[in-house]
Amino acid sequence: MKITVESIKENEDGSADFNIYLDEEGKDFLIRYAIIACISEAIENGRKATPPVAETTQDENKESKADE
């Protein structure tokens, strides 16, 4: 695998411009890594947005008792 970074130019704002060259193996690696990172982030965001099952069950039990 070969990944080469060339032509690094630092900008006044602290960012930088560069060129990156990849062979096929390097390109495949980075694409796989990016896809896995996106899926992992989506799973984590889903977990944060979804209450655990135990809490949902307790809330439903409270509502059922209140209705009685």
Buried (B, 14 or more C-beta within 10 A) or exposed (E): EEEEEEEEEEEEEEEEEEEEEBEEEBEEBBEEEEEEEEEEEEEEEEEEEEEEEEEEEEEEEEEEEEEE
